[in-house]
Amino acid sequence: MEKLTLQEEEAMLAIWQVGAGFIKDFMDVMPEPKPPYTTLASTVKNLERKGFLKSERFANANRYSAKVKEEAYKKRFMKGFVNNYFQNSYKELVAFFAKDNKISADELKEIINLIENPKK
């Protein structure tokens, strides 16, 4: 799975939010400032070429949907992020946020609870 550019990630977030839809549907849910329609259309075509999307033809328009699930992309992204910035240590990642006061003791307790009692 190829790494996405920021512009591609923003488009994918809109696509995951909408599900199957047309360029206009994705444009409607994107935050301001929205990209020009033609830019989004080009980005969507690139995402299809990269294998992130599939399309169905409806009259003279394509309806797109994600081939890659949001959860799968997040897992891959986070794995690379932790590997590149935290020496492949999730403990280092959590410690970084704890030292910077970005995570509270209560949140850490919740994380410990999730680890000790995983949902199956």
ABEGO torsion letter per residue (X at the ends): XBBBBAAAAAAAAAAAAAEBBBAAAAAAABBOBBBBAAAAAAAAAAAAAAGABBBBBBEABBBBBBABBAAAAAAAAAAAAAAAAAGGBAAAAAAAAAAAGABBAAAAAAAAAAAABBBX
